[in-house]
């Protein structure tokens, strides 16, 4: 390595180090203050009051949250799907703008379906904790109907995408759908997928330490134990380790992407 290049690296580290140390110091001070107030809140009985409020709220949310949220989000998702389908039916086969608009509409439909899937699993967890007997069975029934509607929506969206792009391959019901779909994408689409995946990776690497800190502070008030923090660290580890191992594999000479 040349001396001027080494000096430039050292200068850049010296410029960045003070801000980095200041950020760590501020984070430590804020974390200490939050930890103190969390412990004080636990000692004053805040956990019991909050738990009592949640126990009154979640039984209703667990029972009615599934059908209400499904009606709103999936109703919107199916509306977007049919709007995209109408645009495709009116397409003259030449202009690209209607197709691009239809594909973006389908992407928003999938987005709403994904949001509802997350809500379904969260509310199902609340159901198991706060509901019993017939009410619990009804909530499970709502969950199954909602998930079936989401899967059907995904199938309809993929089928319509394949009609617009005949080169696309894969069925939603195929266990290797993701692999086949990626392989059938052109280079520009694969690059777009890679950029989106990397942004999601960065977002998760920001969210995991924040979530760990929040759970750590909540443990002082609610005595949640080690398990919530362990789950976050486990997911964080799976994310980073799988990313780095795949980067090492792809960096080997002669290894096809």
Buried (B, 14 or more C-beta within 10 A) or exposed (E): EEEEEEEEEEEEEEEEEEEEEEEEEEEEEEEEEBBEBBEEBBEEEBBEEEEEEBEEEBBEBBBEBBBEBBEEBBEBBBEBBEBBBEBBEEBEEEEEEBBEBBBEBBEBBBBBBBBBBEBBEBBBEBBEBBBEEEBBEBBBEBBEBBBEBBBBBBEBBBEBBBEBBEEBBBBBEEEEBEEEBBEBBEEEBBEEEEEEEEEEBEEBEEEBEEBBBBBBBBBBBBEBEEEBBEEBBEBBEEBBEEBEEEEEEEEEEEEEE
